Amino acid sequence: MSIFSRKEYDFIAIGDTVTDAFIRLNIASAHVELDHGSGREICMRFGDKIPYDEVHVVAGVGNAANAAVSASRLGLKAAFVSHVGDDEQGKEILDVFKKEGVAGDFIKIHKGIPTNYHYVLWYKDERTILIKHQQYPYKLPDIGEPKWIYFSSLGENSLEFHEEIADYLEAHPDVKLAFQPGTFQMKFGKEKLKRIYARTDVFFCNKEEAQRILGADDGDIKNLLEGLSALGPKIVAITDGVKGAYVFDTSTALGEGGKMYFMPLYPDPKPPLQRTGAGDAFSSTVTAALGLGKNIQEALRWGPVNSMSVVQGIGARAGLLSRERLEEYLVKAPVDYSPKEI
């Protein structure tokens, strides 16, 4: 039995969890090239033995997993719906959530299916992740009626599970949904997930993902916000790396048309160590702030603080802040640190 009754949860995250092995590449043995405008590439000579500097193994991460820990540290009663194998990695992950105060009643242990394990190629402050989602038999357990569900990355065999979640959400109209699609959810396409989009209260992605979801070459941020909003989410948030985040809030309280905001980054105390988990930290913290009764303008001030903290550590979890620490940063924020209408 969990530490909370299942009807008492403030926040339930749904998605895959994983162990990440961060392999810090030796800068002298890899170089980055511009690929004619398509983005930077990590280049290593084929067949070589490539030196690396160090390896850090971080258990119990992933978009939804990070969100559950973020919510718990910020003071919400959190649980996690996920899957692990009956291996050492699975046991380590269960221990992580227990230590973090995230209820693991809804984490199913599978015999004969390994725990997800990803390899993170860490070069300077960026990373490329080699991913593999195991083929777990997804099924929604009896989660009661939490205040918020945070839904994110799942494997490529999960399409029917999305219909099950859509059925649940339609049967529980008071449950609010935050949706941060992962790789395969974007590959499914907006039509196959239209019931999820239509039921979403707050939606998160980055600028490149927004273009991918909409099939848009247009990089105009306002057009992307409007395009995603047209799919149904009441609030759309698009992050744009070091440029900050943009939000379109069409909730009924704002009247016809809604409002668009730009939210700058919280100033880094020093250069980022690595950027894994910055987007998750922003998305989960904004959602947690909404769950704590903050309005969208105040929630937007919370999000970048956790992103700033996360990029100072290794992995997506270590830097996640408690509510007390986050509020200390807010007190010290620059005078112009606030969302601005655009």
C-alpha positions in Angstrom: 0.0 0.0 0.0 1.4 3.5 -0.9 1.9 6.3 1.6 -1.2 7.9 0.2 -4.7 6.7 -0.5 -5.0 6.5 -4.3 -7.8 9.1 -4.2 -5.5 11.6 -2.5 -2.9 12.0 -5.3 -2.3 15.5 -6.6 -0.1 14.4 -9.5 0.3 11.1 -11.3 2.9 10.9 -14.1 2.4 8.3 -16.8 5.3 7.2 -19.1 8.3 5.1 -19.5 11.3 5.2 -17.1 14.9 4.4 -18.0 18.4 4.2 -16.7 20.7 6.7 -18.5 24.4 6.0 -18.9 26.1 9.3 -19.5 29.3 8.8 -21.5 31.3 12.0 -21.5 33.2 12.1 -24.8 36.8 13.2 -24.9 36.8 16.6 -26.7 40.1 15.8 -28.3 38.7 12.7 -29.9 35.4 14.1 -31.4 34.6 17.2 -33.3 31.5 19.0 -34.3 30.7 20.1 -37.8 27.9 22.1 -39.4 25.9 20.0 -41.7 24.8 22.6 -44.2 22.2 24.1 -41.9 20.7 20.8 -40.6 22.4 21.0 -37.2 25.6 20.0 -35.5 27.0 16.5 -35.8 29.3 14.5 -33.5 31.9 13.1 -35.8 34.3 10.2 -35.0 36.3 8.2 -37.4 34.7 4.8 -38.1 36.6 1.8 -36.7 38.7 3.8 -34.2 38.8 3.2 -30.5 37.4 6.4 -29.1 38.6 7.5 -25.7 36.0 8.8 -23.2 36.4 10.8 -20.0 33.9 9.3 -17.6 30.6 7.5 -17.2 27.8 8.4 -14.9 24.8 6.0 -14.5 21.5 7.6 -13.5 18.6 5.4 -12.7 14.9 6.3 -12.7 14.7 9.1 -15.3 12.7 9.8 -18.4 10.2 12.6 -19.1 7.4 11.4 -16.9 9.7 10.0 -14.2 11.5 13.3 -13.9 8.1 15.0 -13.7 7.0 12.8 -10.8 10.2 13.5 -8.8 9.9 17.3 -9.6 6.3 17.4 -8.3 7.2 15.4 -5.2 10.1 17.7 -4.3 7.9 20.7 -4.8 5.4 19.3 -2.3 2.7 17.5 -4.3 1.6 14.0 -3.4 2.9 12.2 -6.5 2.7 8.7 -8.0 4.1 7.1 -11.1 2.5 4.7 -13.7 5.3 2.9 -15.5 7.1 -0.4 -16.2 10.4 -2.0 -15.2 12.0 -5.4 -15.6 12.8 -7.8 -12.8 16.5 -7.0 -13.1 19.0 -5.0 -11.1 18.2 -1.8 -13.0 14.5 -2.3 -12.2 15.2 -2.6 -8.5 17.4 0.5 -8.5 14.6 2.5 -10.2 12.1 1.4 -7.6 14.5 2.4 -4.9 14.9 5.9 -6.5 11.1 6.6 -6.4 10.8 5.3 -2.9 13.6 7.7 -1.7 12.0 10.5 -3.6 8.6 10.0 -2.0 6.9 9.1 -5.3 4.4 6.2 -4.8 5.4 3.2 -6.9 2.1 1.2 -6.5 1.4 1.6 -10.2 4.9 0.6 -11.5 4.6 -2.9 -12.9 7.5 -5.3 -12.7 7.9 -7.7 -15.7 9.7 -11.0 -15.8 11.7 -11.6 -18.9 11.5 -8.0 -20.2 14.6 -5.8 -19.4 14.4 -2.4 -17.9 14.8 0.4 -20.4 18.5 1.5 -20.7 19.7 4.4 -22.7 23.2 5.7 -23.6 23.8 9.4 -23.5 26.7 10.7 -25.6 27.7 13.8 -23.7 29.8 16.3 -25.7 30.5 19.7 -24.1 27.1 20.9 -22.7 24.9 18.9 -25.2 24.0 15.3 -25.6 22.8 12.7 -28.2 20.8 9.9 -26.7 20.7 6.3 -28.0 17.2 5.1 -27.0 15.4 1.8 -26.9 11.9 1.4 -25.4 11.1 -2.2 -24.4 7.8 -3.6 -25.6 5.8 -3.5 -22.4 2.1 -4.5 -22.3 0.7 -1.1 -21.5 -2.5 -1.0 -19.4 -3.9 1.8 -17.2 -4.2 0.7 -13.6 -6.9 1.9 -11.2 -5.5 5.3 -10.4 -8.6 6.8 -8.9 -9.1 10.5 -9.6 -5.9 12.6 -9.1 -6.0 16.4 -9.6 -3.4 16.2 -12.4 -2.1 13.6 -14.8 1.3 14.3 -16.5 1.5 12.2 -19.7 4.7 11.7 -21.7 7.1 9.4 -23.5 6.1 5.8 -24.2 7.2 3.0 -26.6 6.1 2.5 -30.2 3.7 -0.2 -29.2 1.6 2.1 -27.1 -1.0 3.5 -29.5 -3.9 1.5 -28.1 -2.9 2.6 -24.6 -3.4 6.2 -25.7 -7.0 5.4 -26.5 -7.4 3.8 -23.0 -6.1 7.0 -21.4 -8.4 9.1 -23.6 -11.4 7.0 -22.4 -10.3 7.5 -18.8 -10.0 11.3 -19.3 -13.4 11.6 -20.9 -14.9 9.7 -18.0 -13.1 11.9 -15.5 -13.6 15.5 -16.7 -12.3 17.1 -13.4 -8.9 15.5 -13.9 -6.5 18.0 -15.5 -4.0 16.8 -18.2 -0.5 17.9 -18.9 0.9 16.4 -22.2 4.6 16.4 -23.1 4.8 14.1 -26.1 7.9 11.9 -26.6 9.5 10.6 -29.8 7.0 7.9 -30.7 4.0 10.0 -29.7 5.1 12.6 -32.2 5.6 9.8 -34.8 2.0 8.6 -34.2 0.8 12.0 -35.6 -1.7 14.5 -34.3 -4.6 12.7 -36.0 -4.1 9.4 -34.1 -3.8 11.3 -30.8 -6.5 13.9 -31.5 -8.5 12.8 -28.4 -5.5 13.4 -26.2 -4.7 16.8 -27.7 -8.4 17.8 -27.4 -8.4 16.9 -23.7 -5.1 18.5 -22.8 -5.1 21.4 -20.3 -1.4 22.3 -20.7 0.9 21.2 -23.6 4.7 21.3 -23.7 7.2 20.8 -26.5 10.2 22.6 -28.0 10.2 24.6 -31.2 11.6 21.9 -33.4 9.0 19.4 -32.0 6.2 21.9 -32.6 7.2 22.1 -36.3 7.4 18.3 -36.5 3.9 17.8 -34.9 2.3 20.4 -37.2 4.3 19.5 -40.3 5.3 23.1 -40.6 8.3 24.7 -42.2 7.3 28.0 -40.7 9.3 28.8 -37.6 7.2 31.8 -36.6 6.5 31.2 -32.9 3.1 32.8 -32.9 1.9 30.6 -35.8 3.3 27.5 -34.0 1.5 28.4 -30.8 -1.8 29.0 -32.7 -1.4 25.8 -34.6 -0.9 23.6 -31.5 -3.7 25.5 -29.7 -6.0 24.6 -32.6 -5.5 20.9 -31.7 -7.3 21.5 -28.4 -4.9 22.3 -25.5 -6.0 25.2 -23.4 -2.4 26.3 -22.7 0.4 25.7 -25.1 4.1 26.2 -24.0 6.9 26.0 -26.6 10.5 26.1 -25.3 13.2 27.5 -27.6 16.5 26.6 -25.9 18.5 29.5 -24.5 16.0 32.0 -26.0 13.4 31.1 -23.4 9.8 29.9 -23.6 6.6 31.1 -25.3 3.1 30.4 -24.1 -0.4 30.8 -25.5 -3.1 30.7 -22.9 -6.7 30.3 -24.2 -8.4 29.4 -21.0 -11.9 30.7 -20.7 -11.0 33.0 -17.8 -9.1 35.1 -20.3 -12.0 35.7 -22.7 -11.9 35.6 -26.5 -8.5 35.0 -28.1 -6.4 34.4 -25.0 -3.0 35.8 -24.4 0.6 35.0 -25.5 3.6 35.4 -23.3 7.4 35.2 -23.5 9.3 33.9 -20.5 13.1 34.4 -20.3 15.5 32.0 -18.8 16.5 32.3 -15.2 20.2 33.5 -15.2 22.7 30.7 -14.9 25.1 31.0 -12.0 27.8 29.5 -14.2 27.9 27.8 -17.6 25.7 24.7 -17.9 27.4 21.4 -17.2 24.9 19.6 -19.6 21.4 20.3 -20.8 19.7 16.9 -20.3 16.4 17.4 -18.5 16.1 21.2 -18.8 12.9 20.9 -20.8 11.4 18.3 -18.5 12.3 20.5 -15.5 10.5 23.5 -17.1 7.4 21.5 -18.1 7.0 19.6 -14.8 7.6 22.6 -12.7 5.1 24.8 -14.5 2.5 21.9 -14.1 3.4 21.5 -10.4 3.0 25.2 -9.8 -0.5 25.1 -11.4 -1.3 22.1 -9.2 -0.3 24.2 -6.2 -2.8 26.8 -7.2 -0.5 29.3 -9.0 -1.8 31.1 -12.0 0.0 30.7 -15.4 2.0 33.9 -15.0 3.5 32.8 -11.7 3.9 29.2 -12.9 6.0 30.5 -15.7 8.3 32.2 -13.3 8.8 28.8 -11.5 9.7 26.7 -14.5 13.0 28.3 -15.6 14.4 28.2 -12.1 14.3 24.4 -12.0 15.7 24.3 -15.6 18.6 26.5 -14.5 19.3 24.2 -11.5 19.1 21.0 -13.5 21.7 22.0 -16.1 24.3 22.5 -13.3 24.3 18.8 -12.5 24.6 15.4 -14.3 21.3 13.9 -15.4 17.7 15.2 -15.3 17.0 14.6 -11.6 19.9 15.7 -9.4 19.3 19.5 -9.7 15.5 19.4 -9.2 14.7 21.8 -6.3 12.5 21.7 -3.3 9.8 24.4 -3.1 11.8 26.2 -0.4 14.9 26.4 -2.5 13.0 27.4 -5.7 11.3 30.2 -3.8 14.7 31.4 -2.6 15.8 31.8 -6.2 12.6 33.7 -7.0 13.3 36.2 -4.2 16.7 36.8 -5.8 15.4 37.0 -9.4 16.3 40.0 -11.6 13.6 42.7 -11.5 12.6 42.0 -15.2 12.3 38.2 -14.6 8.6 37.8 -15.4 6.4 36.7 -18.4 5.8 39.5 -20.9 2.8 39.6 -23.3 3.7 39.3 -27.0 
